[in-house]
Amino acid sequence: MRRIKLAELEEIEVTDVMYALSDPARLEIVKTLADGRPRTCGELNADRPKSSMSHHFKILRDSGLIKTRVEGKEHFNELRMKDLESKFPGLLKGILNVL
């Protein structure tokens, strides 16, 4: 099992998180992952081109919102809710509850 580089907690900036959430496609991905169940890229693509989805996943990973685990050919994505809650208490829950 291989993991793609994970942003360290101290590297995560609220401006990067907010930028990542400003795109409707990325916000939809985060809302889907909010139930805590890891999902493959294919489960989250919503019929968007693979190149677009790769870009969105990269921004979400770089901002610290998601972590991606590689198993064989599958990439499993998971929301970093606990990490984000410890760094920015209530931020993500507040955003998701408003939407």
Backbone torsions as a table, in degrees:
resi	resn	phi	psi	omega
1	MET	NA	127.5	-178.3
2	ARG	-112.7	143.6	177.0
3	ARG	-114.6	140.1	174.3
4	ILE	-81.6	147.1	-176.2
5	LYS	-46.8	131.7	-178.5
6	LEU	-106.6	129.9	176.5
7	ALA	-62.9	131.4	177.2
8	GLU	-68.7	148.9	-176.3
9	LEU	-56.1	-41.0	-178.7
10	GLU	-70.5	-16.5	178.3
11	GLU	-84.7	-17.2	-175.5
12	ILE	-74.2	126.6	179.9
13	GLU	-113.7	141.0	-179.0
14	VAL	-61.0	-32.9	179.3
15	THR	-65.4	-37.1	177.7
16	ASP	-68.5	-39.5	178.1
17	VAL	-62.6	-47.2	-178.3
18	MET	-65.7	-39.3	176.7
19	TYR	-60.9	-46.2	-179.1
20	ALA	-60.5	-37.3	-179.1
21	LEU	-80.1	-7.4	-177.0
22	SER	-76.1	-15.0	179.3
23	ASP	-93.7	130.3	-178.3
24	PRO	-57.5	-36.8	179.8
25	ALA	-66.6	-43.9	179.9
26	ARG	-68.7	-38.3	177.4
27	LEU	-62.8	-39.8	177.5
28	GLU	-62.8	-41.0	177.8
29	ILE	-61.5	-47.1	-178.9
30	VAL	-63.3	-42.7	178.7
31	LYS	-62.7	-38.2	178.6
32	THR	-66.6	-40.0	-178.5
33	LEU	-77.4	-10.7	-175.4
34	ALA	-64.0	-16.5	178.4
35	ASP	-77.7	-4.5	175.6
36	GLY	89.8	-3.7	-179.2
37	ARG	-90.9	121.4	176.1
38	PRO	-61.5	143.2	179.9
39	ARG	-134.2	150.7	177.0
40	THR	-75.6	162.4	176.7
41	CYS	-58.3	-39.2	-179.9
42	GLY	-62.4	-34.2	178.5
43	GLU	-71.4	-19.1	-174.5
44	LEU	-107.8	0.9	-170.3
45	ASN	-76.3	-23.1	177.7
46	ALA	49.0	42.3	178.1
47	ASP	59.8	27.6	174.6
48	ARG	-92.7	155.0	178.8
49	PRO	-60.3	144.9	-179.1
50	LYS	-57.2	-38.4	-179.3
51	SER	-64.7	-38.5	177.7
52	SER	-65.9	-43.0	-178.8
53	MET	-66.6	-38.3	176.5
54	SER	-58.6	-42.7	178.0
55	HIS	-61.6	-46.3	-179.1
56	HIS	-63.7	-43.9	179.3
57	PHE	-63.3	-38.0	178.2
58	LYS	-62.3	-45.6	179.1
59	ILE	-63.2	-42.4	179.2
60	LEU	-64.4	-39.2	177.0
61	ARG	-68.5	-47.6	-177.7
62	ASP	-61.7	-32.5	-179.9
63	SER	-77.8	-14.9	-179.3
64	GLY	94.0	4.2	-177.9
65	LEU	-74.4	-35.5	-178.8
66	ILE	-129.0	160.3	169.7
67	LYS	-122.0	147.4	-177.6
68	THR	-123.5	130.3	178.8
69	ARG	-115.2	133.3	-179.6
70	VAL	-103.5	126.5	174.8
71	GLU	-128.6	106.7	-175.6
72	GLY	63.3	-121.2	179.5
73	LYS	-94.6	-6.3	-176.7
74	GLU	-92.3	141.1	174.3
75	HIS	-111.8	116.9	179.7
76	PHE	-100.7	125.9	-177.0
77	ASN	-108.6	140.8	-178.1
78	GLU	-141.7	138.0	177.3
79	LEU	-71.5	137.6	179.9
80	ARG	-91.1	55.6	-174.1
81	MET	-58.4	-47.7	-177.9
82	LYS	-63.1	-43.7	179.2
83	ASP	-62.6	-45.7	-178.6
84	LEU	-68.2	-35.9	178.5
85	GLU	-65.4	-37.5	179.1
86	SER	-71.3	-33.3	-179.0
87	LYS	-82.1	-43.7	-177.4
88	PHE	-130.0	77.8	-174.6
89	PRO	-53.7	125.8	175.5
90	GLY	81.9	-11.9	-175.0
91	LEU	-62.1	-58.9	-175.5
92	LEU	-67.9	-41.5	177.4
93	LYS	-60.9	-40.0	178.8
94	GLY	-64.6	-42.9	179.9
95	ILE	-65.2	-44.8	-178.2
96	LEU	-69.6	-31.7	178.4
97	ASN	-73.6	-28.4	179.1
98	VAL	-72.7	-32.6	-174.9
99	LEU	-84.3	NA	NA
